Amino acid sequence: MQTTTVKLTSIMDVKEFVNIVTKCNYDVDIVSGRYVVDGKSIMGLFGLDLSKELTVNAHTDDATELFEELAKLK
């Protein structure tokens, strides 16, 4: 598992995040405090506190390409 952080400050950021993550053939989780949701679930993301930085857990050994695409959401 590899980890990074993102900041989703708008509805468009959430939509872009989900579009990027759905291309992955592995699981991606979003962690906010004690809550963990599926990164491919737009409804799950809207249930989180988006005013805080979110942790992205990619369940793969090589998430370099994903993290490069998500870098614009930091």
A tleap script that builds the chain and sets N, CA, C and O, in Angstrom:
source leaprc.protein.ff14SB
mol = sequence {
  NMET GLN THR THR THR VAL LYS LEU THR SER
  ILE MET ASP VAL LYS GLU PHE VAL ASN ILE
  VAL THR LYS CYS ASN TYR ASP VAL ASP ILE
  VAL SER GLY ARG TYR VAL VAL ASP GLY LYS
  SER ILE MET GLY LEU PHE GLY LEU ASP LEU
  SER LYS GLU LEU THR VAL ASN ALA HIE THR
  ASP ASP ALA THR GLU LEU PHE GLU GLU LEU
  ALA LYS LEU CLYS
}
set mol.1.N position { 0.845 -1.179 0.000 }
set mol.1.CA position { 0.000 0.000 0.000 }
set mol.1.C position { 0.890 1.241 0.000 }
set mol.1.O position { 1.901 1.300 0.699 }
set mol.2.N position { 0.493 2.222 -0.793 }
set mol.2.CA position { 1.197 3.495 -0.848 }
set mol.2.C position { 0.231 4.608 -0.476 }
set mol.2.O position { -0.972 4.498 -0.712 }
set mol.3.N position { 0.755 5.676 0.104 }
set mol.3.CA position { -0.091 6.731 0.661 }
set mol.3.C position { 0.369 8.105 0.204 }
set mol.3.O position { 1.564 8.364 0.061 }
set mol.4.N position { -0.614 8.991 -0.024 }
set mol.4.CA position { -0.366 10.397 -0.296 }
set mol.4.C position { -1.537 11.182 0.284 }
set mol.4.O position { -2.447 10.599 0.874 }
set mol.5.N position { -1.517 12.494 0.119 }
set mol.5.CA position { -2.614 13.331 0.602 }
set mol.5.C position { -3.146 14.197 -0.534 }
set mol.5.O position { -2.433 14.506 -1.489 }
set mol.6.N position { -4.412 14.581 -0.409 }
set mol.6.CA position { -5.037 15.494 -1.368 }
set mol.6.C position { -5.921 16.463 -0.604 }
set mol.6.O position { -6.298 16.217 0.542 }
set mol.7.N position { -6.241 17.561 -1.255 }
set mol.7.CA position { -7.160 18.561 -0.710 }
set mol.7.C position { -8.239 18.781 -1.765 }
set mol.7.O position { -7.969 19.313 -2.841 }
set mol.8.N position { -9.459 18.368 -1.447 }
set mol.8.CA position { -10.574 18.499 -2.382 }
set mol.8.C position { -11.451 19.644 -1.890 }
set mol.8.O position { -12.235 19.476 -0.956 }
set mol.9.N position { -11.316 20.804 -2.520 }
set mol.9.CA position { -11.977 22.009 -2.017 }
set mol.9.C position { -13.260 22.369 -2.751 }
set mol.9.O position { -13.981 23.274 -2.331 }
set mol.10.N position { -13.549 21.673 -3.838 }
set mol.10.CA position { -14.755 22.002 -4.600 }
set mol.10.C position { -15.394 20.736 -5.154 }
set mol.10.O position { -14.797 19.660 -5.135 }
set mol.11.N position { -16.598 20.883 -5.639 }
set mol.11.CA position { -17.298 19.760 -6.263 }
set mol.11.C position { -16.525 19.275 -7.484 }
set mol.11.O position { -16.461 18.073 -7.745 }
set mol.12.N position { -15.949 20.192 -8.220 }
set mol.12.CA position { -15.169 19.809 -9.408 }
set mol.12.C position { -13.930 19.006 -9.015 }
set mol.12.O position { -13.546 18.079 -9.729 }
set mol.13.N position { -13.296 19.352 -7.880 }
set mol.13.CA position { -12.144 18.581 -7.403 }
set mol.13.C position { -12.552 17.147 -7.089 }
set mol.13.O position { -11.839 16.206 -7.438 }
set mol.14.N position { -13.693 16.978 -6.435 }
set mol.14.CA position { -14.178 15.640 -6.091 }
set mol.14.C position { -14.464 14.848 -7.364 }
set mol.14.O position { -14.090 13.680 -7.470 }
set mol.15.N position { -15.118 15.477 -8.316 }
set mol.15.CA position { -15.434 14.804 -9.581 }
set mol.15.C position { -14.159 14.404 -10.315 }
set mol.15.O position { -14.069 13.291 -10.833 }
set mol.16.N position { -13.179 15.292 -10.364 }
set mol.16.CA position { -11.916 14.993 -11.030 }
set mol.16.C position { -11.182 13.855 -10.320 }
set mol.16.O position { -10.618 12.971 -10.965 }
set mol.17.N position { -11.196 13.886 -8.983 }
set mol.17.CA position { -10.553 12.827 -8.213 }
set mol.17.C position { -11.167 11.470 -8.546 }
set mol.17.O position { -10.441 10.516 -8.825 }
set mol.18.N position { -12.482 11.375 -8.519 }
set mol.18.CA position { -13.167 10.112 -8.794 }
set mol.18.C position { -12.880 9.658 -10.231 }
set mol.18.O position { -12.678 8.467 -10.467 }
set mol.19.N position { -12.858 10.578 -11.179 }
set mol.19.CA position { -12.547 10.213 -12.571 }
set mol.19.C position { -11.142 9.634 -12.699 }
set mol.19.O position { -10.927 8.684 -13.452 }
set mol.20.N position { -10.192 10.197 -11.973 }
set mol.20.CA position { -8.809 9.702 -12.009 }
set mol.20.C position { -8.727 8.322 -11.368 }
set mol.20.O position { -8.121 7.407 -11.926 }
set mol.21.N position { -9.336 8.176 -10.199 }
set mol.21.CA position { -9.214 6.938 -9.423 }
set mol.21.C position { -9.954 5.770 -10.071 }
set mol.21.O position { -9.522 4.625 -9.942 }
set mol.22.N position { -11.055 6.038 -10.761 }
set mol.22.CA position { -11.814 4.937 -11.375 }
set mol.22.C position { -11.030 4.253 -12.496 }
set mol.22.O position { -11.376 3.137 -12.886 }
set mol.23.N position { -10.005 4.880 -13.012 }
set mol.23.CA position { -9.162 4.252 -14.031 }
set mol.23.C position { -8.240 3.185 -13.446 }
set mol.23.O position { -7.690 2.369 -14.185 }
set mol.24.N position { -8.070 3.187 -12.131 }
set mol.24.CA position { -7.165 2.238 -11.472 }
set mol.24.C position { -7.815 0.865 -11.367 }
set mol.24.O position { -9.019 0.754 -11.132 }
set mol.25.N position { -7.022 -0.166 -11.541 }
set mol.25.CA position { -7.538 -1.528 -11.415 }
set mol.25.C position { -7.259 -2.112 -10.028 }
set mol.25.O position { -7.290 -3.329 -9.846 }
set mol.26.N position { -6.991 -1.251 -9.065 }
set mol.26.CA position { -6.775 -1.647 -7.674 }
set mol.26.C position { -7.620 -0.745 -6.780 }
set mol.26.O position { -8.135 0.279 -7.227 }
set mol.27.N position { -7.757 -1.134 -5.518 }
set mol.27.CA position { -8.572 -0.373 -4.578 }
set mol.27.C position { -7.850 0.878 -4.118 }
set mol.27.O position { -6.637 0.878 -3.911 }
set mol.28.N position { -8.619 1.945 -3.963 }
set mol.28.CA position { -8.103 3.209 -3.436 }
set mol.28.C position { -9.069 3.656 -2.342 }
set mol.28.O position { -10.266 3.811 -2.582 }
set mol.29.N position { -8.539 3.858 -1.150 }
set mol.29.CA position { -9.346 4.316 -0.019 }
set mol.29.C position { -8.992 5.747 0.332 }
set mol.29.O position { -7.861 6.190 0.129 }
set mol.30.N position { -9.979 6.473 0.865 }
set mol.30.CA position { -9.774 7.827 1.358 }
set mol.30.C position { -10.005 7.797 2.863 }
set mol.30.O position { -11.011 7.265 3.334 }
set mol.31.N position { -9.076 8.367 3.608 }
set mol.31.CA position { -9.165 8.379 5.061 }
set mol.31.C position { -9.277 9.825 5.534 }
set mol.31.O position { -8.490 10.692 5.155 }
set mol.32.N position { -10.280 10.052 6.372 }
set mol.32.CA position { -10.469 11.351 7.005 }
set mol.32.C position { -10.796 11.089 8.470 }
set mol.32.O position { -11.914 10.704 8.812 }
set mol.33.N position { -9.808 11.302 9.320 }
set mol.33.CA position { -10.006 11.000 10.732 }
set mol.33.C position { -10.203 9.508 10.921 }
set mol.33.O position { -9.334 8.710 10.569 }
set mol.34.N position { -11.350 9.129 11.477 }
set mol.34.CA position { -11.620 7.704 11.695 }
set mol.34.C position { -12.479 7.094 10.595 }
set mol.34.O position { -12.845 5.921 10.672 }
set mol.35.N position { -12.800 7.875 9.582 }
set mol.35.CA position { -13.638 7.398 8.481 }
set mol.35.C position { -12.797 6.970 7.288 }
set mol.35.O position { -11.843 7.648 6.906 }
set mol.36.N position { -13.165 5.837 6.708 }
set mol.36.CA position { -12.508 5.326 5.504 }
set mol.36.C position { -13.595 5.055 4.480 }
set mol.36.O position { -14.554 4.337 4.764 }
set mol.37.N position { -13.449 5.635 3.269 }
set mol.37.CA position { -14.423 5.392 2.206 }
set mol.37.C position { -13.696 4.966 0.933 }
set mol.37.O position { -12.504 5.219 0.762 }
set mol.38.N position { -14.434 4.322 0.062 }
set mol.38.CA position { -13.918 3.901 -1.242 }
set mol.38.C position { -13.662 5.153 -2.084 }
set mol.38.O position { -14.561 5.974 -2.266 }
set mol.39.N position { -12.452 5.297 -2.589 }
set mol.39.CA position { -12.092 6.460 -3.390 }
set mol.39.C position { -12.831 6.557 -4.710 }
set mol.39.O position { -12.824 7.611 -5.346 }
set mol.40.N position { -13.469 5.474 -5.133 }
set mol.40.CA position { -14.213 5.465 -6.392 }
set mol.40.C position { -15.678 5.826 -6.185 }
set mol.40.O position { -16.456 5.843 -7.139 }
set mol.41.N position { -16.061 6.116 -4.933 }
set mol.41.CA position { -17.442 6.433 -4.589 }
set mol.41.C position { -17.622 7.937 -4.389 }
set mol.41.O position { -17.186 8.494 -3.382 }
set mol.42.N position { -18.260 8.581 -5.348 }
set mol.42.CA position { -18.469 10.027 -5.245 }
set mol.42.C position { -19.362 10.363 -4.048 }
set mol.42.O position { -19.151 11.376 -3.381 }
set mol.43.N position { -20.352 9.521 -3.777 }
set mol.43.CA position { -21.228 9.756 -2.628 }
set mol.43.C position { -20.468 9.580 -1.310 }
set mol.43.O position { -20.691 10.319 -0.351 }
set mol.44.N position { -19.586 8.610 -1.277 }
set mol.44.CA position { -18.770 8.408 -0.082 }
set mol.44.C position { -17.893 9.605 0.207 }
set mol.44.O position { -17.734 9.994 1.364 }
set mol.45.N position { -17.323 10.194 -0.830 }
set mol.45.CA position { -16.457 11.362 -0.652 }
set mol.45.C position { -17.227 12.566 -0.122 }
set mol.45.O position { -16.705 13.331 0.689 }
set mol.46.N position { -18.460 12.736 -0.574 }
set mol.46.CA position { -19.245 13.874 -0.098 }
set mol.46.C position { -19.678 13.697 1.355 }
set mol.46.O position { -20.139 14.651 1.981 }
set mol.47.N position { -19.538 12.507 1.888 }
set mol.47.CA position { -19.846 12.271 3.296 }
set mol.47.C position { -18.704 12.644 4.226 }
set mol.47.O position { -18.864 12.625 5.446 }
set mol.48.N position { -17.551 12.984 3.659 }
set mol.48.CA position { -16.378 13.339 4.464 }
set mol.48.C position { -16.283 14.844 4.669 }
set mol.48.O position { -16.928 15.626 3.971 }
set mol.49.N position { -15.475 15.227 5.631 }
set mol.49.CA position { -15.204 16.638 5.891 }
set mol.49.C position { -14.158 17.111 4.879 }
set mol.49.O position { -12.965 16.863 5.053 }
set mol.50.N position { -14.603 17.783 3.836 }
set mol.50.CA position { -13.704 18.199 2.760 }
set mol.50.C position { -12.904 19.457 3.087 }
set mol.50.O position { -12.105 19.913 2.269 }
set mol.51.N position { -13.112 20.021 4.276 }
set mol.51.CA position { -12.321 21.193 4.656 }
set mol.51.C position { -10.931 20.781 5.144 }
set mol.51.O position { -10.054 21.629 5.314 }
set mol.52.N position { -10.733 19.486 5.368 }
set mol.52.CA position { -9.453 18.977 5.842 }
set mol.52.C position { -8.729 18.226 4.733 }
set mol.52.O position { -9.332 17.793 3.751 }
set mol.53.N position { -7.417 18.085 4.918 }
set mol.53.CA position { -6.618 17.297 3.984 }
set mol.53.C position { -6.993 15.826 4.148 }
set mol.53.O position { -7.185 15.353 5.268 }
set mol.54.N position { -7.096 15.113 3.045 }
set mol.54.CA position { -7.500 13.707 3.055 }
set mol.54.C position { -6.316 12.816 2.701 }
set mol.54.O position { -5.472 13.191 1.887 }
set mol.55.N position { -6.257 11.655 3.305 }
set mol.55.CA position { -5.204 10.685 3.017 }
set mol.55.C position { -5.714 9.690 1.987 }
set mol.55.O position { -6.819 9.163 2.111 }
set mol.56.N position { -4.898 9.440 0.970 }
set mol.56.CA position { -5.237 8.494 -0.098 }
set mol.56.C position { -4.371 7.251 0.085 }
set mol.56.O position { -3.144 7.336 0.068 }
set mol.57.N position { -5.010 6.102 0.258 }
set mol.57.CA position { -4.305 4.819 0.366 }
set mol.57.C position { -4.557 4.015 -0.900 }
set mol.57.O position { -5.685 3.601 -1.170 }
set mol.58.N position { -3.507 3.799 -1.668 }
set mol.58.CA position { -3.601 3.002 -2.888 }
set mol.58.C position { -3.096 1.601 -2.570 }
set mol.58.O position { -1.951 1.432 -2.149 }
set mol.59.N position { -3.936 0.606 -2.767 }
set mol.59.CA position { -3.597 -0.777 -2.427 }
set mol.59.C position { -2.882 -1.450 -3.599 }
set mol.59.O position { -3.417 -2.338 -4.262 }
set mol.60.N position { -1.664 -0.993 -3.823 }
set mol.60.CA position { -0.804 -1.521 -4.875 }
set mol.60.C position { 0.645 -1.242 -4.492 }
set mol.60.O position { 0.914 -0.446 -3.592 }
set mol.61.N position { 1.564 -1.893 -5.172 }
set mol.61.CA position { 2.982 -1.659 -4.903 }
set mol.61.C position { 3.534 -0.486 -5.697 }
set mol.61.O position { 4.578 0.064 -5.347 }
set mol.62.N position { 2.842 -0.097 -6.765 }
set mol.62.CA position { 3.327 1.001 -7.596 }
set mol.62.C position { 2.176 1.935 -7.973 }
set mol.62.O position { 1.444 1.681 -8.929 }
set mol.63.N position { 2.028 3.003 -7.219 }
set mol.63.CA position { 0.975 3.979 -7.479 }
set mol.63.C position { 1.558 5.276 -8.040 }
set mol.63.O position { 0.930 6.330 -7.946 }
set mol.64.N position { 2.736 5.201 -8.612 }
set mol.64.CA position { 3.419 6.396 -9.110 }
set mol.64.C position { 2.570 7.165 -10.115 }
set mol.64.O position { 2.438 8.385 -10.013 }
set mol.65.N position { 1.999 6.465 -11.077 }
set mol.65.CA position { 1.197 7.130 -12.106 }
set mol.65.C position { -0.036 7.803 -11.498 }
set mol.65.O position { -0.375 8.929 -11.860 }
set mol.66.N position { -0.694 7.119 -10.586 }
set mol.66.CA position { -1.859 7.695 -9.907 }
set mol.66.C position { -1.466 8.938 -9.124 }
set mol.66.O position { -2.134 9.967 -9.221 }
set mol.67.N position { -0.406 8.855 -8.359 }
set mol.67.CA position { 0.009 9.984 -7.529 }
set mol.67.C position { 0.455 11.177 -8.367 }
set mol.67.O position { 0.293 12.321 -7.943 }
set mol.68.N position { 1.014 10.926 -9.551 }
set mol.68.CA position { 1.384 12.022 -10.453 }
set mol.68.C position { 0.140 12.757 -10.922 }
set mol.68.O position { 0.139 13.985 -11.007 }
set mol.69.N position { -0.936 12.004 -11.231 }
set mol.69.CA position { -2.185 12.635 -11.667 }
set mol.69.C position { -2.861 13.376 -10.514 }
set mol.69.O position { -3.479 14.420 -10.725 }
set mol.70.N position { -2.748 12.845 -9.310 }
set mol.70.CA position { -3.375 13.477 -8.152 }
set mol.70.C position { -2.590 14.662 -7.609 }
set mol.70.O position { -3.092 15.392 -6.754 }
set mol.71.N position { -1.372 14.867 -8.087 }
set mol.71.CA position { -0.521 15.952 -7.587 }
set mol.71.C position { -1.173 17.317 -7.768 }
set mol.71.O position { -0.910 18.228 -6.984 }
set mol.72.N position { -2.009 17.477 -8.774 }
set mol.72.CA position { -2.675 18.773 -9.005 }
set mol.72.C position { -3.758 19.046 -7.976 }
set mol.72.O position { -4.287 20.156 -7.916 }
set mol.73.N position { -4.098 18.046 -7.161 }
set mol.73.CA position { -5.121 18.212 -6.138 }
set mol.73.C position { -4.531 18.371 -4.732 }
set mol.73.O position { -5.204 18.092 -3.740 }
set mol.74.N position { -3.307 18.807 -4.653 }
set mol.74.CA position { -2.648 18.985 -3.344 }
set mol.74.C position { -2.887 20.367 -2.814 }
set mol.74.O position { -2.413 20.702 -1.728 }
savepdb mol mol.pdb
quit
